[in-house]
């Protein structure tokens, strides 16, 4: 019985390691992971898309802006308090004007940090933010 249990544990560990190798591309999956494990979810790569709903300058850091990106309603696991679903990402830029405007469609490649996140507003530390269009 011990051998069987050990084998199950080894296979589940290997499956979880191989399953987490690909970036998450679903906002709902990010929400589900944050709900399931609270703040114990390790940093994980994600690629999420949406429409910039707001750009807020940082009060603490120069040339730093927070982008609130609204996601597609069909890719939601848990609704936010205002029936809109966002994730937040940070943009560091000295450009004037910024390369992004409210209403731009963007794709953010990065990783989410559970310690700064909640299921209704994940925080994504970006590697790359790409404009994919505008509304």
NUKEDREN-822453 format. One line per field, with one value per residue: residue in one letter; y, z negated, x negated of N, C-alpha, C, CB in turn. Coordinates in pm, whole numbers, plus 32768, in hexadecimal, padded with zeros to 4 digits. Glycine has a CB too. Layout:
BEGIN
r	(A;...) $
n.yy	(Y;...) $
n.zz	(Z;...) $
n.xx	(X;...) $
ca.yy	(Y;...) $
ca.zz	(Z;...) $
ca.xx	(X;...) $
c.yy	(Y;...) $
c.zz	(Z;...) $
c.xx	(X;...) $
cb.yy	(Y;...) $
cb.zz	(Z;...) $
cb.xx	(X;...) $
***
This chain:
BEGIN
r	(X;X;X;X;X;X;X;X;X;X;X;X;X;X;X;X;X;X;X;X;X;X;X;X;X;X;X;X;X;X;X;X;X;X;X;X;X;X;X;X;X;X;X;X;X;X;X;X;X;X;X;X;X;X;X;X;X;X;X;X;X;X;X;X;X;X;X;X;X;X;X;X;X;X;X;X;X;X;X;X;X;X;X;X;X;X;X;X;X;X;X;X;X;X;X;X;X;X;X;X;X;X;X;X;X;X;X;X;X;X;X;X;X;X;X;X;X;X;X;X;X;X;X;X;X;X;X;X;X;X;X;X;X;X;X) $
n.yy	(7F89;807A;809F;80C5;81B2;825F;825C;82D3;83D3;842A;8426;84E3;85C9;85DE;8605;86F9;87A4;8792;87F0;88F9;8973;89F8;8B3D;8BD6;8C1F;8C74;8D46;8CF0;8C02;8C63;8CEA;8C0C;8B7E;8C37;8C41;8B3A;8B08;8BE4;8CC6;8C2A;8BDB;8B9D;8C84;8CA9;8C7A;8D3B;8D8F;8E83;8F2D;905E;918C;92D0;9372;9436;9518;9552;962D;95E1;9636;9617;95D2;9658;968C;95A9;94E5;9462;9376;9329;921D;91B1;907E;8F80;8F31;8E27;8D90;8D64;8D09;8D59;8E66;8FC3;90D3;919B;9131;9131;90B9;90B0;90B5;9123;91CB;923B;9355;93D3;94F8;95FF;968B;9791;97ED;96CC;957C;94F5;950F;954E;9466;93DB;929D;919F;90AF;9006;8F7D;8ECA;8E90;8E1D;8E99;8E10;8E7F;8F8F;8F8D;8F5D;8E82;8F13;8FDC;8FA6;8FD6;901F;8FFB;9087;8FFD;904B;9131;9148;9202;91B2;9219;930F;939B) $
n.zz	(8000;7FB4;8081;815C;8110;8103;820F;8287;8218;8287;839C;83A0;8356;842C;84FE;84B1;84C5;85D8;8641;85F6;8695;877E;87D8;8732;87D4;87A2;86FB;8646;85EB;855F;8493;8419;83B5;82FB;824B;81EB;815F;80CB;8056;8090;8188;8275;832E;847B;85DB;86C3;87D1;8825;88AD;88FC;88D9;88A1;878F;86DC;8688;8595;84EF;842B;82D8;824A;82E3;83DB;8535;854D;8582;8549;85F2;8621;8694;8745;8765;8842;8818;8833;87D7;86BE;856B;846E;8417;8407;8319;839C;847A;8548;85D0;8583;85AE;851D;858A;859C;862C;8697;8705;87B5;8882;8929;89D2;8924;89A0;89A4;8995;88EF;8947;8A01;8A88;89F0;89C2;88BC;8857;8758;85FB;84F2;83A8;8282;8184;81A2;8216;824B;826E;8300;8374;8400;83EA;84D7;8525;8620;873A;8838;88E9;89DB;8ADB;8B6D;8BFC;8C0F;8B73) $
n.xx	(7FAE;7F3A;7E83;7F2B;7FB1;7ED5;7E8C;7F6C;7F59;7E65;7EA3;7F73;7EE6;7E30;7EE6;7F59;7E7B;7E3C;7F2B;7F2F;7E78;7EC1;7F3B;8051;817D;8278;8352;8412;83A0;82C1;834C;83CA;82ED;828A;8362;836B;827C;8241;8154;807B;8033;7F3F;7E68;7ECA;7EBA;7F75;8051;811B;8234;82E2;83A9;8332;83AB;8375;826F;818C;80BB;7F98;7F76;7E97;7DB7;7CEB;7D35;7DD6;7EF2;8038;80EF;8239;82D7;83E6;8489;8511;8665;86B1;85E2;85CB;85C0;860C;86D0;8685;86BA;874A;87BC;8707;85D9;848E;8328;81F9;80D7;7F83;7EE8;7DBE;7D3D;7CA1;7CFD;7DAB;7EBA;7F49;7F22;800D;8173;82AC;83A1;8310;82C7;8212;8108;807D;7F57;7ECA;7EA4;7F73;7F98;7FED;7FEE;801E;8110;8272;838D;8449;83B8;82A8;8143;8058;7F0C;7E61;7DAF;7DBC;7E85;7F71;800C;813D;8206;8312;8435) $
ca.yy	(8000;80EE;80B2;80FE;823C;82A9;8267;8337;8457;844B;8446;8562;8633;85EC;863F;8787;87EB;879C;883E;8986;89A5;8A51;8BB0;8BD5;8C7F;8C89;8D95;8C9C;8BA3;8CB1;8CFD;8B8C;8B5E;8C91;8C18;8AB6;8B01;8C69;8D09;8BC7;8BB7;8BD2;8CD9;8C56;8CC4;8D4D;8DE5;8EAE;8F9B;90AA;9219;9329;93BD;94A7;9527;959E;9642;95BA;96A5;95F6;95BC;96AE;9649;9528;94ED;93E5;9361;92D1;91E0;9169;9002;8F51;8EF9;8D96;8D50;8D8F;8CA4;8D9E;8EF1;902F;9115;91F6;90E4;9140;9062;90EF;9098;919C;91B7;92B5;9385;9433;953D;968E;96C5;97F1;97A5;963C;952B;94B9;9566;950B;9431;9385;920D;9179;902A;9010;8F03;8EE0;8E2C;8E57;8E8F;8DFB;8ED3;9011;8F73;8F23;8E40;8F72;9039;8F73;9031;8FE1;903F;906D;8FF4;9090;915F;9163;9237;915A;9263;9372;939E) $
ca.zz	(8000;7FAF;8107;81B0;80E6;8130;82A1;82A3;81F6;82EB;841A;8394;8359;84B6;854E;848F;84FB;8669;8662;85DE;86EE;87E0;8799;8729;8833;877D;8682;85EA;85AD;84FB;8422;83D5;8367;8288;81EE;81B2;8107;808D;8076;8099;8214;82A0;83A4;84EF;8659;86FC;8845;881C;8907;88D8;8901;8835;875C;868E;8675;851A;84CF;83A5;8280;8208;833D;8451;85B8;8539;8594;853A;8658;85FC;8713;873C;87B2;8881;87B8;8842;879B;8633;850C;83FC;843E;83B0;82D3;83F2;84F3;85AA;85A7;85A5;856D;851A;85AD;858A;86A3;867A;8784;87B1;88FC;891B;8987;8912;8A16;8997;896F;88C5;89BA;8A51;8A6D;89D4;8991;8856;8839;86DB;8597;8489;8320;822E;810D;81C3;8264;8213;82DD;8353;83B5;83FD;8409;8537;853A;86B0;8786;88B6;88FF;8A6B;8B09;8BD3;8C40;8BB9;8B80) $
ca.xx	(8000;7EE0;7E4A;7F94;7FC4;7E5E;7E94;7FD4;7F22;7DFF;7EE7;7FBC;7E82;7E00;7F51;7F68;7E08;7E49;7FA1;7F19;7E10;7F00;7F7D;80E3;81B5;8303;8369;845E;8344;8277;83A7;83DE;8275;8284;83CB;834F;8207;822E;80D6;8011;801E;7EBD;7E68;7EE5;7EC2;7FFA;8065;81A6;8258;8358;83B3;8308;841C;8344;81DE;817D;802D;7F6D;7F54;7E1A;7D47;7CE8;7D42;7E16;7F82;8083;8155;82A7;82FD;8464;8485;858B;86C4;86BE;856D;85CF;85E9;864B;86E8;8659;8728;8795;87DD;869D;856C;8410;82AA;81A6;804B;7F36;7EA0;7D54;7D23;7C81;7D35;7E18;7F21;7F36;7F3C;8091;81E2;8327;83E9;82B7;82C2;8188;80E6;8015;7F0D;7E83;7EC6;7FC5;7F67;8062;7FE8;8056;8188;82EC;83D2;8493;835C;821E;80D5;7FFC;7E8B;7E50;7D33;7DD6;7F0D;7F7F;808C;8177;8270;8354;84C8) $
c.yy	(807E;810A;80F2;8191;8293;82C0;82D0;83C3;8483;8473;84CA;85D7;8649;862A;86D3;87D9;87FB;87F1;88D3;89C2;8A08;8AC7;8B9F;8C40;8C9F;8CD7;8D40;8C37;8BE9;8CC4;8C7C;8B67;8BB7;8C6C;8B97;8ABA;8B86;8CA2;8CA9;8B9B;8BEF;8C2F;8C81;8CAB;8CC7;8DA0;8E06;8F25;8FE1;9139;9270;937F;943A;94A3;9585;95B1;9615;9637;9691;95F3;9614;965A;95BD;953C;9463;93E1;9300;929E;918C;90F1;8FE0;8F0F;8E62;8D4A;8D78;8D1D;8CE1;8E31;8F51;9077;9170;91B5;9101;90F0;9096;909D;9118;9175;923D;92D5;93EC;9474;95CF;96D6;9726;9816;970F;95F2;94EE;9522;9510;94E1;93D9;92F4;91E6;90E5;903C;8F87;8F1F;8E6E;8E6D;8E39;8E81;8E58;8F5D;9006;8F50;8EDE;8EA1;8FDB;9006;8FDF;8FE7;9037;9021;9058;904D;90B8;9188;919A;91DC;919C;92CD;936F;941E) $
c.zz	(8000;8038;8164;818F;8112;81C6;82C9;8286;825D;836F;8411;8394;83E7;8510;8531;84C4;8592;8691;8651;863A;8755;879A;8797;8788;8814;86F9;861B;85A4;8544;847F;83D2;8380;82EC;821F;81A4;8149;80C2;80B6;8080;8127;823E;8319;841F;856B;868D;877B;8846;8877;88D4;890A;8889;880D;8711;8688;85FF;84FD;8440;8355;8240;8264;83BA;84D0;85AD;853A;857F;85A5;8621;867E;86FF;8799;87E8;8818;87C1;8802;8708;85DC;8498;8420;83D7;8375;832B;8476;8566;8576;85DE;8572;8573;853D;85A3;860A;8675;86FD;876C;882C;88DC;89A7;897A;8993;8A15;896A;893B;8943;8A14;8A26;8A5D;89AE;8933;8840;87BC;867B;852A;8401;82C4;81B5;8126;8206;820D;8288;8336;8394;83AA;8424;8462;8542;85CB;86DB;8801;88BB;8992;8A89;8B78;8C1E;8BE3;8BD5;8BBF) $
c.xx	(7FA9;7EA5;7EB0;7FA9;7F4E;7E61;7EFB;7F9F;7EBB;7E41;7F33;7F5B;7E4F;7E69;7F60;7EF4;7E15;7EC2;7F89;7EAE;7E47;7F40;8014;8117;8248;830B;83B2;8402;82EC;82CD;83B7;8364;826A;82EE;83A6;82E1;81E8;81A7;8060;7FF5;7F97;7ECC;7E75;7EF1;7F50;7FF0;80FA;81BC;82D5;834F;838A;8381;83EF;82AC;81CB;80E8;800F;7F4D;7ECC;7DA1;7D54;7CEF;7D7E;7EAD;7FBF;80EE;81BC;82E2;837A;8460;850F;85E6;86D1;864B;855F;8601;8637;8657;86B5;86D1;877D;87BC;877D;8626;84E9;839B;825A;8117;8004;7EEA;7E3A;7D2D;7D04;7CBA;7DA6;7E47;7EFE;7F58;7FC8;80F6;8255;8372;8393;82C5;8230;817F;806F;7FDA;7EBB;7EA0;7F18;7F87;7FDF;8061;8024;80DF;81FF;8331;841F;843A;82CD;81B9;8071;7F7F;7E64;7DC0;7D42;7E6A;7F16;8009;80BF;81E9;82A8;83E9;84F5) $
cb.yy	(7FFF;80D8;802B;80B1;8243;825F;81DF;831C;8455;83D5;83D5;8564;8611;8564;85F7;8799;87A1;8711;8813;899C;8931;8A05;8C31;8BF0;8C48;8C02;8E14;8C52;8B61;8D3B;8D2F;8B1E;8B6E;8D22;8C05;8A56;8AD5;8C61;8D72;8B4E;8BED;8B60;8D30;8C04;8C85;8D91;8DA0;8ED0;8F68;90AA;923C;9383;9365;94A7;955D;9558;96D7;955B;96B6;9573;9528;9706;9641;94E7;9525;93D8;932B;931A;918A;91C6;8F90;8EEE;8F37;8D72;8D76;8E0C;8C58;8D8B;8F08;9092;9164;9273;9103;91D8;8FD3;917B;901E;91E2;917A;92A8;93C2;93EF;9530;96A3;9657;9870;97B5;9608;94BC;9444;95BE;9568;94A2;93B2;91BA;91D0;8FC6;904B;8ED6;8F65;8DEA;8E21;8F09;8D6A;8EE0;905D;8F04;8F91;8DD7;8FB7;90C6;8EFB;9066;8FD0;900D;90DE;8F5E;9037;91D6;90E3;92CC;90D9;9204;9400;938E) $
cb.zz	(7F87;7F49;8142;819F;804E;8109;82DF;824E;816A;8301;8440;8313;82FB;84EE;8535;83F8;84DA;86A7;860C;854F;8735;8833;87E2;8695;88C1;8771;86A3;8636;8619;8535;8454;843B;83BE;82B5;8238;821F;8155;7FF3;800F;8045;826F;82C3;83AB;84DB;86C2;8696;88CD;878B;8996;8841;8932;8861;8701;8600;86F7;84A4;84E0;83AB;8214;81C5;8364;8451;85FC;84B3;8621;84AC;86DE;85A2;874C;875F;875D;88F3;87CE;88D5;87EA;8622;84D8;8379;8455;83FD;8262;840C;851E;85C2;85D4;856D;85B0;848F;863C;8513;870D;8635;87E1;87AA;895B;88CB;89CC;889E;8A21;8934;89E6;886A;8A0B;8A44;8AE0;8964;8A06;87D2;88B1;869D;855C;8490;82F9;8201;80DD;821E;82C7;81CE;82A7;8300;8376;845B;8388;85C3;84D2;86FE;87AE;8931;889F;8ABC;8B3A;8B94;8C70;8BD0;8AF8) $
cb.xx	(805E;7E71;7E1A;8017;7FD5;7DDE;7EB8;8053;7EE2;7D9F;7F47;8011;7E0D;7DD7;7FD6;7F74;7D86;7E55;8017;7EF2;7DCC;7F68;7F57;8114;81A9;834D;83BB;84CD;82EB;824A;8430;83FA;81F9;8298;844E;8329;818F;8237;80B9;8034;8091;7E5C;7DE6;7F63;7E64;8059;8036;81CC;826F;836C;8444;828F;8470;8380;8196;81C4;8006;7EF2;7FBF;7E27;7D3D;7C68;7CBB;7DE8;7FA6;80C1;8116;8313;8289;84DB;8450;856B;874B;86C7;84ED;8629;8571;85F8;877B;8600;86F3;8745;886B;8677;8585;840A;825E;81AC;803C;7ED5;7F03;7CD9;7D9B;7BE8;7D68;7DEA;7FA9;7F8D;7ED4;808E;8211;8380;8420;8225;8308;814E;80C4;804C;7EB1;7EAA;7E47;8055;7F10;8068;7F58;7FF8;816E;834A;8430;84FC;8368;8211;8090;8040;7E1C;7E8B;7D13;7DB1;7F34;7F66;807D;81A8;82E2;831A;850B) $
***
